[in-house]
Amino acid sequence: METAPAALPVPALRVHELRKTYDNGVHALKGVSLEVAPGDFYALLGPNGAGKSTLIGIVSSLVNKSSGDVSVFGVDIARQRDAAMRLLGLVPQELNFNMFEKPRDILVNYAGFYGIPRAQALVRAEEELKRAQLWDKADKMSRTLSGGMKRRLMIARAMMTRPRLLILDEPTAGVDIEIRRGMWKTLREINAAGTTIILTTHYLEEAESLCRNLAIIDKGVIVDQGPMKSLLAKLDVEGFLFDIEGALPQTLPAIDGATLVAVDDHTLDLDMPRAMDLNRVFAALNEAGIRVRSMRTKSNRLEELFVRLTGQHVDAEAAA
């Protein structure tokens, strides 16, 4: 007797042929389809205006779709909106809590909107504030918190309903690297405990460090998606910037398989296959009388992929 194949798990998020055209005629989404597996840590990346915010707005029921289907753990957001929203937590980029409330009250009141009894909400608030390292600030006015603390409070608030899917829109925007890395630890703990996370970020180092799968959206379409490692493995080129002693000659040496361009009188930009021996480049430069003072990589691997697919660099500080 043949054994029936095991049923595939229901996706945490399924988006199929999602389209959105605004009243002004802008086609923000042009048939977007993607699936996020339960328990995944998933990155949604794209330049400004690519459609990320529209996609998140539709998934979180804040924006009406033009056509297509969206479901959260198999629950259709159009036909069963309330049930779907109970499975989802959203941390928006904007700080949208009352700065004159205390963190404990913010969390308890938020839980009350979802019908969670006050006694249970108080217990959860303590758990989440401790996880966010804000317990000592539980009864302080929220406006006195630092920027990083306010960001952590937003995550703690979203976790009060114990969402199975947590969407984070630029959660570390505007905070310094030390605070950002502390938030990464918290997010890893939340994901390890079973919560599926979707992250949008302009810090590509953040996405590469945290996420296992990703989709890159540009001009309303998904230009590539899949496992982080598989997408990065497509890159067969690496780039370097050389700082040169003295002025560059008018004619640069030709290096078979590589591209060498002068950025200015003292800087060279090199793109070369990963399999190429860098010593070949140095030998050609030395033969041309060019002395390298120092070198550095041009970007991280995910940024290389992002630029290749979208043709745009991400200015994280400007975006923040």
For each residue, the residues with C-beta under 8 A, 3 or more apart:
1:
2:
3:
4:
5:
6:
7:
8:
9: 37 38
10: 38 73 74
11: 14 35 36 37 38 71 73 74
12: 36 37 38 39 40 72 73 164 165 196
13: 34 35 36 59 70 71 72 165 196 198
14: 11 34 35 36 69 70 71 74
15: 18 32 33 34 35 55 59 68 69 70
16: 33 68 69 70
17: 31 32 33 67 68 69
18: 15 29 31 32 33 55 58 65 67 68 69 70
19: 27 29 30 31 32 65 66 67 68
20: 27 28 29 51 54 58 63 65 66
21: 25 26 27 28 66
22: 25 26 28
23:
24:
25: 21 22
26: 21 22
27: 19 20 21 30 220
28: 20 21 22 51 54 220
29: 18 19 20 32 51 54 55 58 65 66 68 220
30: 19 27 219 220 221
31: 17 18 19 68 221
32: 15 17 18 19 29 51 55 68 217 220 221 222
33: 15 16 17 18 222
34: 13 14 15 215 222 225
35: 11 13 14 15
36: 11 12 13 14 40 42 165 196 198 213
37: 9 11 12 40 196 213
38: 9 10 11 12 73 164 196
39: 12 191 194 196
40: 12 36 37 196 197 212 213
41: 187 188 191 196 197 199 210 211 212 213
42: 36 196 197 198 199 211 212 213 214 215
43: 198 199 200 201 207 210 211 213 214 215 228
44: 52 55 56 198 199 200 214 215 217
45: 52 200 201 204 207 214 215 216 217 306
46: 50 51 52 216 217 218 310
47: 50 218 310 312 314
48: 319
49:
50: 46 47 217 218 219 220 310
51: 20 28 29 32 46 54 55 217 219 220 221
52: 44 45 46 55 56 169 200 217
53: 56 57 169
54: 20 28 29 51 57 58 63
55: 15 18 29 32 44 51 52 58 59 217
56: 44 52 53 59 60 90 167 169 200
57: 53 54 60 62 63
58: 18 20 29 54 55 61 62 63 64 65 70 77
59: 13 15 55 56 70 72 77 88 167
60: 56 57 85 88 90 167
61: 58 77 81 84 85
62: 57 58
63: 20 54 57 58
64: 58
65: 18 19 20 29 58 68 70 78
66: 19 20 21 29
67: 17 18 19
68: 15 16 17 18 19 29 31 32 65
69: 14 15 16 17 18 76 78
70: 13 14 15 16 18 58 59 65 76 77 78
71: 11 13 14 74 75 76 77 84
72: 12 13 59 75 77 84 87 88 164 165
73: 10 11 12 38 87 164 165
74: 10 11 14 71
75: 71 72 80 83 84 87
76: 69 70 71 79 80 84
77: 58 59 61 70 71 72 80 81 84 85
78: 65 69 70 81
79: 76
80: 75 76 77 83 84
81: 61 77 78 84 85
82: 85 86
83: 75 80 86 87
84: 61 71 72 75 76 77 80 81 87 88
85: 60 61 77 81 82 88
86: 82 83 114 161
87: 72 73 75 83 84 163 164 165
88: 59 60 72 84 85 163 164 165 166 167
89: 158 159 161 163 165 166 167
90: 56 60 158 166 167 169
91: 154 155 157 158 166 167 168 169 171
92: 96 154 169
93: 169 170 171 173
94:
95: 99 150 151 154
96: 92 154
97: 101 106 142 153 154 157
98: 101 106 142
99: 95 141 142 143
100: 141 142 143
101: 97 98 105 106 109 141 142
102: 105 106 138 139 140 141 142
103: 106 107 129 134 137 138 139 140 142 145 153 156
104: 107 108 122 125 126 129 138 139
105: 101 102 108 109
106: 97 98 101 102 103 109 110 142 153 157
107: 103 104 110 111 121 124 125 128 129 156 157 160
108: 104 105 111 112 118 121 122 125
109: 101 105 106 112 113
110: 106 107 113 114 157 160 161
111: 107 108 114 116 120 121 124 125 160 161
112: 108 109 115 116 118 121
113: 109 110
114: 86 110 111 160 161
115: 112
116: 111 112 120 121 124 160 161
117: 120 121
118: 108 112 121 122
119: 122 123
120: 111 116 117 123 124
121: 107 108 111 112 116 117 118 124 125 160
122: 104 108 118 119 125 126
123: 119 120 126 127
124: 107 111 116 120 121 127 128 160 162
125: 104 107 108 111 121 122 128 129 138 156 160
126: 104 122 123 129 130 135 138
127: 123 124 130 131
128: 107 124 125 131 132 156 157 159 160
129: 103 104 107 125 126 132 134 135 137 138 156
130: 126 127 133 134 135
131: 127 128 156 159 186 189 190
132: 128 129 152 153 155 156 186
133: 130 152 182 186
134: 103 129 130 137 138 145 149 152 153 156
135: 126 129 130 138
136:
137: 103 129 134 140 144 145 149
138: 102 103 104 125 126 129 134 135
139: 102 103 104
140: 102 103 137 144 145
141: 99 100 101 102 144
142: 97 98 99 100 101 102 103 106 145 150 153
143: 99 100
144: 137 140 141
145: 103 134 137 140 142 149 150 153
146: 149 150 179
147: 150 151 174 175 179
148: 151 152 175 176 179 180 182 183
149: 134 137 145 146 152 153
150: 95 142 145 146 147 153 154
151: 95 147 148 154 155 171 172 175 179 183
152: 132 133 134 148 149 155 156 183 186
153: 97 103 106 132 134 142 145 149 150 156 157
154: 91 92 95 96 97 150 151 157 158 171
155: 91 132 151 152 158 159 168 171 183 186 187 190
156: 103 107 125 128 129 131 132 134 152 153 159 160
157: 91 97 106 107 110 128 153 154 160
158: 89 90 91 154 155 161 163 166
159: 89 128 131 155 156 162 163 166 190 195
160: 107 110 111 114 116 121 124 125 128 156 157
161: 86 89 110 111 114 116 158
162: 124 159
163: 87 88 89 158 159 166 195
164: 12 38 72 73 87 88 194 195 196
165: 12 13 36 72 73 87 88 89 195 196 197 198
166: 88 89 90 91 158 159 163 190 195 196 197 198
167: 56 59 60 88 89 90 91 197 198
168: 91 155 171 187 197 198 199 200
169: 52 53 56 90 91 92 93 200
170: 93 173 200 201 202 319 320
171: 91 93 151 154 155 168 183 187 199 201
172: 151 175 179 180 183 184 201 203 206
173: 93 170 202 319 320
174: 147 320
175: 147 148 151 172 179 180 183
176: 148 179 180
177: 180 181
178: 181 182
179: 146 147 148 151 172 175 176 182 183
180: 148 172 175 176 177 183 184 203 206
181: 177 178 184 185
182: 133 148 178 179 185 186
183: 148 151 152 155 171 172 175 179 180 186 187
184: 172 180 181 187 188 206 209 210
185: 181 182 188 189
186: 131 132 133 152 155 182 183 189 190
187: 41 155 168 171 183 184 190 191 197 199 210
188: 41 184 185 191 192 210
189: 131 185 186 192 193
190: 131 155 159 166 186 187 193 195 197
191: 39 41 187 188 194 195 196 197
192: 188 189
193: 189 190
194: 39 164 191
195: 159 163 164 165 166 190 191
196: 12 13 36 37 38 39 40 41 42 164 165 166 191
197: 40 41 42 165 166 167 168 187 190 191
198: 13 36 42 43 44 165 166 167 168
199: 41 42 43 44 168 171 187 206 207 210 211
200: 43 44 45 52 56 168 169 170
201: 43 45 170 171 172 204 206 207
202: 170 173 314 315 316 319 320
203: 172 180 206 207 316
204: 45 201 207 208 300 302 303 306 314 316
205: 208 209 300 302
206: 172 180 184 199 201 203 209 210
207: 43 45 199 201 203 204 210 211 214 228 302
208: 204 205 211 228 232 300 301 302
209: 184 205 206
210: 41 43 184 187 188 199 206 207
211: 41 42 43 199 207 208 214 228
212: 40 41 42 227 228
213: 36 37 40 41 42 43 225 226 227 228
214: 42 43 44 45 207 211 225 226 228 231
215: 34 42 43 44 45 222 224 225
216: 45 46 222 223 224 225 305 306 309 310
217: 32 44 45 46 50 51 52 55 220 221 222 223
218: 46 47 50 221 223 309 310 312
219: 30 50 51
220: 27 28 29 30 32 50 51 217
221: 30 31 32 51 217 218
222: 32 33 34 215 216 217 225
223: 216 217 218 309 310
224: 215 216 231 305 309
225: 34 213 214 215 216 222 231
226: 213 214 230 231
227: 212 213 230 231
228: 43 207 208 211 212 213 214 231 232 302
229: 232 233
230: 226 227 233 234
231: 214 224 225 226 227 228 234 305
232: 208 228 229 235 301 302 305
233: 229 230
234: 230 231 305
235: 232 238 274 301 304 305 308
236: 273 274 275
237: 271 272 273 274 304
238: 235 271 272 274 297 304
239: 269 270 271 272 297 298 299 304
240: 269 270 272 295 296 297 298
241: 263 267 268 269 270 295 296 297 298
242: 267 268 270 285 292 294 295
243: 266 267 292 293 294 295
244: 247 248 266 267 268 290 291 292 293
245: 291 292 293
246: 266 291
247: 244 265 266
248: 244 252 262 265 266 268 290
249: 252 288 289 290
250:
251:
252: 248 249 260 261 262 268 288 290
253: 260 284 285 287 288 290
254: 260
255: 258 260 272 280 281 284
256:
257: 272 273 276
258: 255 270 271 272 273 276 281
259: 270 271 272
260: 252 253 254 255 268 269 270 281
261: 252 268 269 270
262: 248 252 265 267 268 269
263: 241 267 268 269
264: 267
265: 247 248 262
266: 243 244 246 247 248
267: 241 242 243 244 262 263 264
268: 241 242 244 248 252 260 261 262 263 290
269: 239 240 241 260 261 262 263 298
270: 239 240 241 242 258 259 260 261 281
271: 237 238 239 258 259
272: 237 238 239 240 255 257 258 259 276 278 281
273: 236 237 257 258 276
274: 235 236 237 238
275: 236
276: 257 258 272 273 280 281
277: 280
278: 272 281 282
279: 282 283
280: 255 276 277 283 284
281: 255 258 260 270 272 276 278 284 285
282: 278 279 285 286 292
283: 279 280 286 287
284: 253 255 280 281 287 288
285: 242 253 281 282 288 290 291 292
286: 282 283 289 290 291
287: 253 283 284
288: 249 252 253 284 285
289: 249 286
290: 244 248 249 252 253 268 285 286
291: 244 245 246 285 286
292: 242 243 244 245 282 285 295
293: 243 244 245
294: 242 243
295: 240 241 242 243 292
296: 240 241
297: 238 239 240 241 300
298: 239 240 241 269 304
299: 239 303 304 307
300: 204 205 208 297 303 304
301: 208 232 235 304 305
302: 204 205 207 208 228 232 305 306
303: 204 299 300 306 307 313 314
304: 235 237 238 239 298 299 300 301 307 308
305: 216 224 231 232 234 235 301 302 308 309
306: 45 204 216 302 303 309 310 312 313 314
307: 299 303 304 310 311 312 313
308: 235 304 305
309: 216 218 223 224 305 306
310: 46 47 50 216 218 223 306 307
311: 307
312: 47 218 306 307
313: 303 306 307
314: 47 202 204 303 306 319
315: 202 318 319
316: 202 203 204 319 320
317: 320
318: 315
319: 48 170 173 202 314 315 316
320: 170 173 174 202 316 317
